[in-house]
Amino acid sequence: MLNSLLVVALVAIIAWLGAAIGLGSLFGVVLPYVAIVVFLGGVVWRMVWWAKSPVPFAIPTTGGQEKSLDFIKQAQWDCPDTTLGVVKRMFLEVFLFRSLFRNVNAEIKQDDPVNGGPRLIYYSSKWLWVFALLFHYCFFIVFFRHFRFFVDPVPGCVSFMEMIDGFLQIGAPRFYLTGGLLLVAVLFLIGRRLVNPRVRYISLTQDYFPLFLILGIVVSGIAMRYFLKTDITQVKAFVMGLVHFNPISADGIDPIFFVHVCLVSTLLIYFPFSKLTHMAGIFFSPTRNLPCNTRRVRHVNPWNPPKDFLTYPEYEDLYREAMAGANLPLDKPLEAETKQKSGE
């Protein structure tokens, strides 16, 4: 955990010092271009690799009763057996995190007054689902709002989203709810890994690093907007220059802007090679995109090479003498075959 935090802090410090000594073009121009190329190329490469991977078995997740006899009720949302049902399940999974909503916690209750000993109990746990949903939707809205820096004039949908997001009109500049909620959600996800012993035990560097990286992005963005008061007009002119492949001078822009850009670029570079690619990988997962119809439809792996198979009668014709010599049972006795050949 500390290694991830130190790496993110080191990236931020390097970007700050680099911008302060006049290397703003490196962190504000070269690095973003490299990050976008790596991000797009890496995501496409991962998707092609997933698409080419064989699926030898039908392994859809069965979250309920599979389609069976007519008088047995099927769990159509969690165990669909048709393509339309799979589309519904994918929609709920992508937009509402259905499987996470169904998550339960398991704990051992030591002092059970009924049984007088330890007992395993299950109970619903919705906090993770709430904060995961909050994190992803706030992240998307913040990303969507940033389009005002990339296009001119600003589209009406972006302006409308800004108006809804900042309807409280707290302070100047206007406070955006999604920025504060995103910070709370990230802190919850980090705190969950630190407080829960079981989750902390299985958490690795690649689990903490993206969370601290996103935390750094959020904190630098909030600091840039509400505390250091970076010149938004100058920032937009600089970003528009990047969009039109005509970069302008970075002189005069506060170093915190380049810290923010550097952290975002690091996230883009890291994205294709991390667990964050679940955003695209869910569409290629056979546990989600296959119908639960294995009882009536045989799944044939299309990547299987053609094979020549022997039926059992053909196998017995080929090895009958050896099988008879080993006293193995034969469907067609060796004597009958000998008489048949002699009669011919």
C-alpha positions in Angstrom: 0.0 0.0 0.0 2.8 2.5 0.9 4.7 1.6 -2.3 1.7 2.7 -4.4 1.2 5.9 -2.4 4.9 6.7 -2.7 4.9 6.1 -6.5 1.9 8.4 -7.0 3.4 11.1 -4.8 6.7 10.8 -6.7 4.9 11.2 -10.0 3.1 14.3 -8.7 6.3 15.8 -7.3 8.3 15.2 -10.5 5.5 16.9 -12.5 5.4 19.9 -10.2 9.2 20.4 -10.2 9.4 19.8 -13.9 6.7 22.4 -14.6 8.4 24.8 -12.2 11.7 24.7 -14.0 10.2 25.2 -17.5 9.4 21.6 -18.6 5.7 22.2 -18.9 5.7 21.2 -22.6 7.1 17.8 -21.6 4.4 17.1 -19.1 1.6 19.0 -20.8 2.2 18.1 -24.5 4.5 15.2 -25.1 3.2 13.0 -22.2 -0.5 13.4 -23.0 0.0 12.5 -26.6 2.0 9.4 -25.7 -0.6 8.5 -23.1 -3.5 8.7 -25.6 -1.6 6.5 -28.1 -0.7 3.9 -25.5 -4.3 3.9 -24.1 -6.0 3.5 -27.4 -3.5 1.0 -28.8 -3.5 -1.0 -25.5 -7.2 -1.2 -25.2 -7.6 -2.3 -28.8 -4.9 -4.9 -28.4 -6.6 -6.3 -25.2 -10.0 -6.5 -27.0 -8.6 -8.3 -30.0 -6.7 -10.7 -27.8 -9.9 -11.4 -25.8 -11.9 -11.8 -29.0 -9.4 -14.4 -30.4 -9.3 -16.4 -27.1 -11.1 -19.8 -27.4 -14.1 -20.6 -25.3 -13.9 -24.4 -24.9 -16.7 -24.7 -22.4 -20.0 -22.9 -21.7 -19.4 -21.3 -18.3 -22.2 -18.7 -17.8 -22.7 -17.5 -14.3 -25.8 -19.1 -12.8 -27.1 -16.7 -10.3 -30.3 -18.5 -9.8 -32.5 -21.4 -11.0 -31.7 -22.4 -14.6 -34.4 -23.1 -17.1 -35.7 -26.6 -16.3 -39.2 -28.1 -16.0 -42.2 -25.9 -16.6 -43.4 -26.0 -13.0 -40.0 -24.9 -11.7 -39.7 -21.1 -11.7 -36.7 -19.8 -13.6 -34.5 -16.9 -12.4 -34.8 -15.1 -15.8 -32.7 -12.0 -14.7 -29.8 -13.9 -13.2 -29.9 -17.1 -15.2 -31.2 -16.3 -18.7 -31.4 -18.9 -21.4 -32.0 -16.7 -24.4 -30.0 -14.0 -26.2 -32.6 -11.4 -25.2 -32.2 -12.5 -21.6 -28.4 -12.2 -21.9 -28.8 -8.6 -23.2 -30.9 -7.8 -20.2 -28.4 -9.3 -17.8 -25.5 -7.4 -19.5 -27.5 -4.1 -19.2 -28.1 -4.6 -15.5 -24.5 -5.6 -15.0 -23.0 -2.7 -16.9 -25.3 0.1 -15.7 -26.4 -1.1 -12.3 -23.7 -3.6 -11.1 -26.3 -6.4 -10.6 -23.9 -9.0 -9.4 -22.4 -6.6 -6.9 -25.9 -5.7 -5.7 -26.5 -9.4 -5.0 -23.3 -9.6 -3.0 -23.5 -11.0 0.6 -21.1 -11.1 3.5 -20.2 -14.2 5.3 -19.0 -14.1 9.0 -18.6 -16.7 11.8 -20.6 -15.8 14.8 -18.8 -17.2 17.8 -21.4 -16.9 20.6 -24.6 -18.2 19.1 -27.4 -18.3 21.8 -29.3 -21.0 19.8 -26.7 -23.5 18.9 -24.3 -22.6 21.7 -21.2 -22.4 19.4 -19.8 -20.8 16.3 -22.1 -20.5 13.3 -21.6 -19.2 9.8 -24.1 -16.5 8.9 -24.8 -14.6 5.7 -26.2 -11.1 5.4 -26.7 -8.6 2.7 -23.9 -6.0 2.1 -25.0 -3.1 0.0 -22.4 -0.4 1.0 -19.8 -1.6 -1.5 -22.5 -1.6 -4.2 -23.6 1.9 -3.3 -20.1 3.4 -3.3 -19.0 1.5 -6.4 -22.0 2.8 -8.3 -21.4 6.3 -6.9 -17.7 6.2 -7.9 -18.3 5.1 -11.4 -21.1 7.5 -12.2 -19.4 10.5 -10.6 -16.2 9.6 -12.5 -18.2 9.5 -15.8 -20.0 12.8 -15.1 -16.7 14.5 -14.2 -15.1 13.1 -17.4 -18.1 14.3 -19.4 -18.0 17.8 -17.9 -14.4 18.1 -19.0 -15.4 18.2 -22.6 -15.9 21.9 -22.2 -12.2 22.2 -22.4 -11.9 20.3 -25.6 -14.6 21.8 -27.8 -15.7 25.3 -28.7 -18.5 26.2 -28.6 -19.5 24.0 -25.6 -22.3 21.6 -26.5 -25.6 22.2 -24.8 -25.6 18.8 -23.2 -22.3 19.6 -21.4 -23.6 22.9 -20.2 -26.8 21.2 -19.0 -24.8 18.6 -17.1 -22.7 21.4 -15.5 -25.9 23.2 -14.4 -27.4 20.1 -12.8 -24.1 19.1 -11.2 -23.6 22.6 -9.6 -27.2 23.5 -8.8 -26.4 24.2 -5.1 -24.3 27.3 -6.1 -22.0 27.0 -3.1 -19.2 29.5 -3.2 -17.4 30.9 -6.2 -16.4 29.2 -8.4 -19.5 26.9 -8.4 -19.2 23.7 -6.4 -19.8 20.5 -8.3 -21.4 17.7 -6.4 -19.8 15.0 -8.4 -16.3 16.2 -7.5 -17.0 15.9 -3.7 -18.9 12.6 -4.0 -16.1 11.2 -6.2 -13.6 12.0 -3.4 -15.8 10.4 -0.8 -16.2 7.3 -2.9 -12.5 6.9 -3.6 -11.7 7.3 0.1 -14.3 4.7 1.0 -12.8 2.2 -1.5 -9.3 2.8 -0.1 -10.6 2.7 3.5 -12.4 -0.6 2.9 -9.1 -2.3 1.8 -7.3 -0.9 4.9 -10.0 -1.6 7.5 -11.3 -5.0 6.5 -8.7 -7.6 7.4 -9.8 -10.1 4.8 -9.8 -7.6 2.0 -6.5 -6.1 3.2 -5.0 -9.6 3.1 -5.7 -10.2 -0.5 -5.0 -6.6 -1.7 -1.9 -6.1 -3.8 0.0 -3.2 -5.2 -2.0 -3.3 -8.4 -5.2 -2.8 -6.3 -4.0 0.2 -4.4 -2.1 2.0 -7.2 -5.1 2.9 -9.4 -7.1 4.0 -6.3 -4.3 6.3 -5.1 -3.8 7.5 -8.7 -7.4 8.5 -9.0 -7.3 10.0 -5.6 -4.4 12.2 -6.7 -6.3 13.2 -9.8 -9.4 14.2 -7.8 -7.4 16.1 -5.2 -5.3 18.0 -7.7 -8.4 18.9 -9.7 -10.2 20.2 -6.6 -7.1 22.1 -5.5 -6.7 23.6 -9.0 -10.4 24.7 -9.1 -11.2 25.8 -5.5 -7.9 26.7 -3.8 -5.1 27.6 -6.2 -7.6 29.2 -8.7 -5.9 28.3 -11.9 -6.7 30.5 -14.9 -9.4 28.4 -16.7 -9.3 30.6 -19.8 -5.5 30.0 -20.3 -6.0 26.3 -19.5 -8.7 25.9 -22.2 -6.6 27.7 -24.8 -3.7 25.3 -24.0 -5.9 22.3 -24.2 -7.6 23.5 -27.5 -4.1 23.8 -28.9 -3.5 20.1 -28.0 -6.8 19.1 -29.6 -5.9 20.8 -32.9 -2.3 19.5 -32.8 -1.1 23.0 -32.5 0.3 23.3 -29.0 0.9 26.7 -27.5 3.4 27.8 -24.9 2.8 26.5 -21.4 4.3 29.6 -19.7 2.2 31.2 -17.0 0.1 28.1 -16.2 0.2 27.0 -12.6 2.3 23.8 -12.0 -0.7 22.1 -10.4 -2.3 21.9 -13.8 0.7 19.8 -15.1 0.5 17.6 -11.9 -3.1 17.0 -12.8 -2.3 16.2 -16.5 0.6 14.0 -15.5 -1.5 11.9 -13.2 -4.3 11.6 -15.8 -1.7 10.6 -18.4 -0.2 8.0 -16.0 -3.7 6.5 -15.5 -4.2 6.3 -19.2 -0.9 4.5 -19.8 -1.5 2.2 -16.9 -5.1 1.4 -17.9 -4.7 -1.2 -20.7 -2.4 -3.3 -18.6 -4.4 -3.4 -15.4 -7.6 -4.6 -13.9 -9.2 -1.4 -15.0 -9.8 -2.9 -18.4 -12.8 -4.7 -16.9 -14.7 -1.8 -18.5 -14.3 -3.4 -21.9 -13.5 -7.0 -20.7 -17.0 -7.6 -19.3 -18.4 -7.7 -22.9 -15.9 -10.5 -23.7 -16.5 -12.6 -20.6 -18.1 -16.0 -21.3 -19.5 -15.9 -17.7 -21.8 -13.0 -18.7 -22.3 -13.2 -22.5 -23.3 -16.8 -22.8 -26.9 -18.0 -22.2 -27.5 -20.6 -19.5 -28.9 -23.2 -21.9 -26.4 -26.1 -21.5 -29.2 -28.5 -20.7 -30.7 -28.3 -24.2 -28.0 -26.9 -26.4 -24.6 -28.4 -26.8 -21.8 -25.9 -26.7 -19.2 -26.6 -29.5 -15.9 -24.7 -29.3 -15.4 -23.2 -32.8 -11.7 -23.2 -32.3 -11.5 -27.0 -32.0 -9.5 -28.5 -34.9 -11.3 -31.2 -36.9 -10.7 -34.7 -35.5 -11.3 -38.2 -36.8 -13.2 -40.3 -34.3 -13.8 -44.0 -34.1 -17.1 -45.5 -33.2 -17.0 -48.4 -30.7 -17.9 -51.0 -33.4 -15.0 -49.6 -35.5 -12.7 -49.7 -32.5 -13.7 -53.3 -31.7 -13.1 -54.4 -35.3 -9.7 -52.9 -35.2 -8.6 -54.4 -31.9 -10.9 -57.5 -31.6 -8.1 -60.1 -31.4 -6.1 -58.1 -28.8 -9.3 -57.6 -26.7 -10.2 -61.3 -27.0 -6.6 -62.2 -25.9 -7.0 -59.9 -22.8 -10.4 -61.5 -22.1 -12.3 -58.2 -22.5 -16.0 -58.4 -23.3 -16.8 -58.2 -27.0 -20.1 -57.2 -28.7 -19.2 -59.4 -31.6 -17.3 -62.6 -30.5 -14.1 -63.4 -32.3 -15.5 -66.8 -33.4 -18.5 -65.2 -35.2 -16.1 -63.0 -37.1 -14.0 -66.0 -38.1 -17.0 -67.9 -39.3 -18.2 -64.9 -41.2 -14.9 -64.5 -43.0 -14.7 -68.2 -43.8 -18.2 -68.2 -45.2 -17.3 -65.3 -47.5 
